[in-house]
Structures are given as C-alpha cells and as structure tokens.
Amino acid sequence: MKFPTDPIHAYSAEMTSPQSELLSYIEKQTYLKTIDPFNLSGHLQGRVLSAISHMIRPQRILEVGTFTAYSAICLAEGLPSEGELYTIEINPEMEYLIKNHLERAPQKDQIRYRIGNAIELIPSLAGAFDLIFIDAAKREYEAYYELCLGRLQQGGFLLIDNVLWKGKILQKKKDPRTKSLDAFNLMLRNDDRVENVLLPMTDGLQIVRKR
C-alpha cells in the first residue's frame, strides 16, 4: 500500500492550493541535505496542518519533532499576531537547517525552537497549549501522548502523524514498530478523555480533541 504516492493522493495534492515559495525551498533543501527526506510533512499534509491551525486560531502551539521546520511553518500560518509556537527536535544535526529555514519565515519572531529530548523539555515549558502536533519517534508515541495531553487545554486539539505507517498497520505480521503504532491507535480509540478521528491521508493522521 503506497499511501503517499497512490493516484488519489496525487490528484488531491494537485487540486490543493500550492505551497509557498519558502515551503518549496525547504522541501528541496530537505531532499538535498538530509538522509530521510520522506520525514517531511510535504505539500498536502502541510496544507492540512495550516488549514487546521487557521480554523482553531491557537494562541499557543507545541510541535514534537521539528525535522527541517516545514510543518512548524505550516502550523504557524494560523497563529494570531500575539500567538507563539514551540517546536522540539531531538537531533542536533538538524539545527543548522531549522535555524536557516525559520529565519526565512514570516512568523520567525513567533517560533521558538529547542534542541533536545521532548520528554525532558516539555515539562520546562510554561503554560498550556491549544494545538499540539506529534511527529517524532514512533515507539515513544504513548509517552509523548500522555505528556502532551496533560499540557493541552480542554477542548484543544492534538495531531499525531504516521499512524498508518506506510500501510504496514494492516499486515498480519507486524514488526515491533508497527505493533506499537497499532496498540497506540487502539488505546486512542478507547481513551474516554478524548475524541479522535484517524484520517487515511498520506501516512495517516490522528486528530484528537481533549474533552
């Protein structure tokens, strides 16, 4: 199953508003300068993140997993002028790209990036968040989820990426990472603290609302 490349997703991307010149630049730089460019949110998902942020109009956003800052900039598009976004990346080798890309963003003064382990850094951030996006180590999703849910405003939204894991989630024989994602999706569905919907777009996106 090739979720990011099947014809219906290609058509959906073609019929979606184009990405900005900056996002196109970041996408190209990601493919040129990283060994895992497919970690990028990309055009279609980026426009979804931007649309959700515009609908919610969050004052404060938290992102777990910056990579090259593409998704951070998409999410920041929906911030009001006084809003702020915190983004955390565990890999210090990404910092030069993050810094370069954020310096070019119209929302650069509203975005604060941190390099380090999110599980250690999130407790150091003051206040609650209206919107949180998790796109980091898959085996740590449950730990990130519990930590982030506690920092989410009541009625706030949590977005979680890659929950279909290239379609492997439907295979009978699952590797350990896929098993952990399958268990995570089941846990989310049964968690009475939230309401969720799993969107089968790109690599799977959970949209979670805290009750």
C-alpha positions as CSV (number, residue, x, y, z in Angstrom):
1,M,0.0,0.0,0.0
2,K,1.6,3.3,-1.2
3,F,-0.4,5.9,0.6
4,P,1.8,9.0,-0.2
5,T,2.0,8.0,-3.9
6,D,-1.2,6.4,-4.9
7,P,-3.2,8.2,-7.7
8,I,-6.0,9.6,-5.4
9,H,-3.5,11.3,-3.2
10,A,-1.6,12.6,-6.2
11,Y,-4.9,14.0,-7.5
12,S,-5.7,15.5,-4.1
13,A,-2.4,17.3,-3.9
14,E,-2.8,18.6,-7.5
15,M,-6.2,20.1,-6.6
16,T,-4.9,21.6,-3.3
17,S,-3.6,25.2,-3.1
18,P,0.1,25.3,-3.9
19,Q,2.7,25.6,-1.2
20,S,4.6,28.9,-0.8
21,E,8.0,29.6,-2.3
22,L,9.5,29.3,1.1
23,L,8.0,25.8,1.7
24,S,9.0,24.7,-1.8
25,Y,12.6,25.8,-0.9
26,I,12.5,23.9,2.4
27,E,11.2,20.8,0.6
28,K,14.1,21.0,-2.0
29,Q,16.7,21.6,0.7
30,T,15.3,18.6,2.7
31,Y,15.7,16.3,-0.2
32,L,19.2,17.6,-1.0
33,K,20.6,17.7,2.6
34,T,19.0,15.0,4.7
35,I,19.2,11.2,4.5
36,D,15.5,10.7,5.3
37,P,13.6,13.4,3.3
38,F,10.4,11.4,3.5
39,N,10.1,12.5,7.1
40,L,8.9,15.8,5.7
41,S,5.2,16.6,6.0
42,G,5.1,17.7,2.4
43,H,2.6,19.7,0.4
44,L,-0.8,18.0,1.0
45,Q,-0.3,17.4,4.7
46,G,1.3,20.8,5.1
47,R,-1.8,22.5,3.7
48,V,-4.0,20.3,6.1
49,L,-1.9,21.4,9.1
50,S,-2.2,25.1,8.0
51,A,-6.0,24.7,7.5
52,I,-6.5,23.2,10.9
53,S,-4.4,25.9,12.5
54,H,-6.4,28.6,10.8
55,M,-9.6,27.0,11.9
56,I,-8.6,26.7,15.5
57,R,-6.7,30.1,15.7
58,P,-4.5,28.8,18.6
59,Q,-2.7,31.1,20.9
60,R,0.0,28.5,21.6
61,I,1.2,25.6,19.6
62,L,3.6,22.8,20.5
63,E,5.3,20.6,18.0
64,V,7.2,17.4,18.9
65,G,9.6,16.7,16.0
66,T,10.8,19.7,14.0
67,F,12.9,17.9,11.4
68,T,13.6,20.8,8.9
69,A,10.8,23.1,10.1
70,Y,8.4,22.6,7.2
71,S,5.5,21.6,9.4
72,A,6.3,24.2,12.1
73,I,5.9,27.0,9.5
74,C,2.7,25.5,8.2
75,L,1.2,25.4,11.7
76,A,2.4,28.9,12.5
77,E,0.5,30.2,9.5
78,G,-2.7,30.0,11.7
79,L,-1.3,31.9,14.7
80,P,-2.7,35.3,15.6
81,S,-0.2,38.1,15.8
82,E,0.3,37.6,19.5
83,G,0.5,33.7,19.3
84,E,3.6,31.5,19.6
85,L,4.8,28.1,18.6
86,Y,7.3,25.9,20.4
87,T,9.0,23.2,18.4
88,I,11.4,20.5,19.7
89,E,13.9,18.5,17.7
90,I,16.0,15.7,19.3
91,N,18.6,15.6,16.5
92,P,21.2,18.4,16.9
93,E,22.4,17.8,13.3
94,M,19.1,19.4,12.1
95,E,19.7,22.7,13.9
96,Y,21.5,24.4,11.1
97,L,18.6,23.7,8.7
98,I,16.0,24.6,11.2
99,K,17.7,27.9,12.0
100,N,18.2,28.7,8.3
101,H,14.6,27.9,7.4
102,L,13.0,29.7,10.4
103,E,15.0,32.8,9.7
104,R,13.2,33.0,6.3
105,A,9.7,32.5,7.7
106,P,7.2,35.4,8.1
107,Q,6.4,34.1,11.6
108,K,10.1,33.8,12.7
109,D,9.5,36.0,15.7
110,Q,6.7,33.8,16.9
111,I,8.5,30.4,16.6
112,R,10.9,29.2,19.3
113,Y,12.8,26.0,18.7
114,R,14.5,23.8,21.2
115,I,17.1,21.0,20.6
116,G,16.8,18.1,22.9
117,N,14.6,15.2,24.2
118,A,11.0,16.3,24.2
119,I,10.2,14.1,27.2
120,E,12.7,16.2,29.2
121,L,12.0,19.6,27.6
122,I,8.1,19.7,27.6
123,P,7.9,19.9,31.4
124,S,10.1,23.0,31.3
125,L,7.7,24.9,29.0
126,A,5.3,27.1,31.0
127,G,1.6,27.2,30.3
128,A,-0.9,25.1,28.3
129,F,-1.3,24.7,24.6
130,D,-4.3,24.9,22.2
131,L,-2.8,22.8,19.5
132,I,-0.1,20.1,19.6
133,F,1.5,18.2,16.7
134,I,3.4,15.0,17.3
135,D,5.7,13.7,14.6
136,A,8.7,12.0,16.3
137,A,10.0,8.6,17.4
138,K,7.0,6.2,16.8
139,R,7.8,3.9,19.7
140,E,7.6,6.9,22.1
141,Y,4.2,7.9,20.9
142,E,2.3,6.8,24.0
143,A,4.8,8.6,26.2
144,Y,4.6,11.8,24.1
145,Y,0.8,11.5,24.1
146,E,0.4,11.2,27.8
147,L,2.8,14.1,28.4
148,C,1.2,16.3,25.8
149,L,-2.4,15.6,26.8
150,G,-1.6,16.9,30.2
151,R,-0.4,20.2,28.6
152,L,-3.4,20.6,26.3
153,Q,-6.2,23.0,27.0
154,Q,-9.6,21.4,27.5
155,G,-11.2,21.4,24.0
156,G,-7.7,21.7,22.5
157,F,-6.5,19.5,19.6
158,L,-3.7,17.0,19.3
159,L,-2.5,15.9,15.9
160,I,-0.4,12.7,15.5
161,D,1.4,11.8,12.3
162,N,2.4,8.5,10.6
163,V,-0.2,6.3,12.4
164,L,-0.8,4.1,9.3
165,W,3.0,3.5,8.9
166,K,3.1,3.1,5.1
167,G,0.1,0.7,5.2
168,K,2.0,-1.8,7.4
169,I,-0.6,-1.3,10.1
170,L,-2.9,-3.7,8.1
171,Q,-0.3,-6.5,7.7
172,K,-0.9,-9.7,9.7
173,K,2.7,-10.0,10.6
174,K,3.9,-6.7,12.1
175,D,7.4,-5.6,13.1
176,P,7.8,-4.1,16.6
177,R,7.4,-0.5,15.5
178,T,4.2,-1.3,13.6
179,K,2.8,-3.3,16.6
180,S,3.4,-0.3,18.8
181,L,1.5,2.0,16.5
182,D,-1.3,-0.4,16.2
183,A,-1.5,-0.6,20.0
184,F,-1.3,3.2,20.2
185,N,-4.2,3.6,17.8
186,L,-6.4,1.2,19.8
187,M,-5.5,2.9,23.0
188,L,-6.6,6.3,21.5
189,R,-9.9,4.9,20.3
190,N,-10.6,3.6,23.8
191,D,-9.4,6.7,25.7
192,D,-12.5,8.4,27.2
193,R,-10.6,11.5,27.9
194,V,-10.6,12.4,24.2
195,E,-12.5,12.1,20.9
196,N,-10.5,11.0,17.8
197,V,-10.7,10.5,14.1
198,L,-8.0,8.8,12.0
199,L,-7.7,10.3,8.6
200,P,-6.3,7.9,5.9
201,M,-4.4,10.7,4.2
202,T,-0.7,10.4,3.3
203,D,0.7,8.2,6.1
204,G,-2.2,8.5,8.5
205,L,-3.1,11.5,10.7
206,Q,-4.9,11.2,14.1
207,I,-7.0,14.2,15.0
208,V,-7.7,14.2,18.8
209,R,-9.9,16.6,20.8
210,K,-9.5,16.7,24.5
211,R,-12.9,16.5,26.2
